[in-house]
Amino acid sequence: MVDVFDLKKYPAEPFKIKTVETVKTITKEHREKAIKEAGYNTFLLKSEDCYIDLLTDSGTNAMSDKQWAGMMIGDEAYAGSRNWLHLEKTVQDIFGFKHVVPTHQGRGAENLLSRIAIKPGQYVPGNMYFTTTRYHQEANGGIFVDIIRDEAHDAGLNVPFKGDICLDKLKKLVDEKGAENIAYVCLAVTVNLAGGQPVSMKNMREVSEYCRPLGIKVMYDCTRFAENAFFIQEQEEGYQDKSIAEIVKEMFSYADGATMSGKKDGIVNIGGFLAMNDDELFGKAKEFVVVFEGMPSYGGMAGRDMEAIAIGLKESLQDSYIEYRVKQIRYLGDRLLEAGIPIIEPVGGHAVFLDAKRFCPHIPQDQFPAQALAAALYVEAGVRSMERGIVSAGRDPKTGENHVPKLETVRLTIPRRVYTYKHMDIVADAVIKLYKHKEDIRGLKFVYEPKQLRFFTARFEHI
Ligand code: PM9
């Protein structure tokens, strides 16, 4: 039985709420009309039509009083802003990288990295793909290869550190293609589309020990680095007495560089960066940042944004914050598991993922069960979620065929410091209610399918 008073298992919010935004409920008739007008794509709903908005944890965070105070000391000089110097030093201190290049958000960093580090035809092995990351890798001639451990593709399998890279898969690829044909290894902490699954320190160490002698760089996607560090502290032997900050330092000692979307564990609404140790790579990144983002001292961010992210990065390392953050999500997962709802197990760092294949076994994958389920959940309770399945996976750029991922999921993504446990209860109750009449959910077909990153703007109708 889920016990809301068990503060070790489900810690209370380690903050007081100072500013609030009113949300409203709208009628079921209105929701039915709204989702139809949005082409059954939750991305196309108006925010004001959503009661609890779990579309994403990206840029939807509540900033602290200290971050808001930081916004007031934004130095909006075109070059050499003091907030940039603060951000640069913060990233260097937390992650240990030599060089930092600011970008407007994560995909800005992915664009730069893919341009400077991938030669057309080279392979980019990674622990499962992420939509924008793979887009930039492929747009620059890279060939993405999934080398995550097999268990990550099995939604119901409850094993720790499902985000780990499979060393055998990596070694096989390098043996077959040659180290010189590997652009770099892309290692995401945590793995978003696997369900927010963490990577163990042991795995990071082993990947680095294998790659460094071969001259293969290991570039992290550190978007949810603090959540990953919490899982290591909680579950990996030898880390229980280490602080989150110490764990993060060790994690990144095994990396050659990283891309970051500050909109997640930076606890801000916009921002990002690319970081690395290599001087030559840094030189190239600076050449491109001025073309695509802005001066190397702002990279698409205002001075106030850089101040907020510098402060947010430090706040994400606070042990009490990150424990509450991950365990709040686990609370929602536990409530659903208790009611027999099929979800990705174990519950990861930023979201609970409904397993649409088991939730809607009557809808074949080419009729987009996760897309249909996300739309149905919105109609049921005004809860906005996101498809993370075949629609998000897109098409193979060479063959034009759909990628068919094993995981067909709906992501209930929890913004940081925004919703309370009571909101989690409402979401859980809505999902449980919907599960009772799941047979009513009908499959969908495309009426508009964009070529790039189709999940953002595609439109559907019922079959
Ligand atoms: N993630 C998310 O909702 C927002 C865009 S997709 C709806 O999960 C990783 C692991 C991400 C990520 C964004 C990016 C791109 C890179 N890596 O959105 O460009 O989860 O800041 O970051 C989203 P930006």
Residues whose N, C-alpha, C, O or C-beta is under 5 A from the ligand:
A	BS01	PM9	L55 T56 D57 S58 Q105 G106 R107 F130 T132 N192 D221 T223 S261 K263
